[in-house]
Amino acid sequence: MHLITLFTHDKVGLAFTHKEDGSAQESWNNTIPAEELVAILKERTNWGEQVMDFVKQVPAGTLIDWKLTWRDPQPVWASQGGRIIQLGDSAHAFLPSSANGATQAMEDGISLAECLSQGGKELVPWATKVHTKLRYQRVSIIQQIGIVTRHALHHIDMSLLDEGKNPFEGVFYLGRWIWQHNPEDYAREQFAAALGHLRTGAPFENTNLPKGHVYEDWDVESELKKQAEGLPSRLMSNGDWSR
């Protein structure tokens, strides 16, 4: 389990991940009282007093217990006719530990709008598929980040604090390739090449990934198997992830 607290100048929030106990639902209306979360936290005795006090202050009706479910990357977002398309989590369901779900949903909308603009009315069915081609590998990698980060958060060695070290070093590591990307420019610049690839099979490689990254297909089962076997993730050593 792990608990993340969030603060702005006028708002506070928390995100807590715990083992499924059968009560969570895929619903934004499944609220629970703060006392229930306190009880779950007390199962682990090493939470600080400040954490417990913070959780106890959560107002009634604002704490949502929703189920996180595993979703493999899906490369097809558009209908066969190309006039219906999935965006955001419906296309690529992220765990909160990806720390990028809302950002990628916005990137989707921007990219799709530009692809539709580039294609015009006559190419709408192609434009949605070009959008998918431009976006799929990028969001698949970020989706994978969520699984890698979740595992790291559940194996943090807090004793490093006693040694003056940061136990979270390398966790939530979002490289420049993520936050410097401009999806509108990318869709405009790459539309013709991606369209040609889909129509004729002409070579095309996405450049909205870490520089030097060689994309590898993956699924949840294989990722969890590697984690269970204690194998380190090679994700962030594949290409340039510098900030």
C-alpha positions, 0 to 999 in steps of 0.5 A: 500500500502507499499514500500520497498527499497533495497540497496547493495554497487552498486545497489538499488531497490524498490518494491511497492505494491498498489491497483489494478487499471486495468493497471497491467499485469502478464508480466515482460515487462509492464514498466511504467515511474517513474512519474506514480509511483510518482502520485500513491504515492501522493495519500497518503500525508504522504510519506517522501521527501526522498522517493519521491526523491528516486522514481523520480530517477528510470531510464526509462524502469526499473520500471515494473508494474506486477499484483500480483494474489492470488494462493491457495496452490496446492498439486499436482506438478507432472503429472500423469505419474510423468515425468513432474513437476512444480518448483518454482512459477509455483508450489507455487506462492508467494507474494513478502512479503513472502521474500523467493520466489527465495530461495524456487525455488532454494530449489526445484531444489536442492531437485528434483535433489537429489530425482532423484539421489536417485531414479535412472532411474527406479524410475523417476516417483516416485522420482518427487512425493517424491519430492512433498511430501517432499516440499509441506507442507514447501512451503505452510507455506512460501506461507502463510507467504506472506499473513500474512506479506502483511496484517501486512505491510498494518497496520503498526503503524508508530507512534510507532517511536515517542515512540522509538519503532520499528513498524516493530517488528515481520514483515518479521520474518523468523525463523531458520527452513527456513534459516538453512534447507539443502534441499539436505541432507533432500531429501537424508535422507527422500527419502526412508521413503517418497517413502514407504509412497507413495507406501504403506501408511506407516506413514511419517511426514515432519520435514522441518517445524517449530519444533512442527508445526502441519500443517493445510490446508488453502486457500486464501479465508479463510485467507482473511476472517480472516483478514477482521474479525480482527482475528489474525494469529496463523501461527507463534505461531504454532511451533518453529519460533525462529531465 
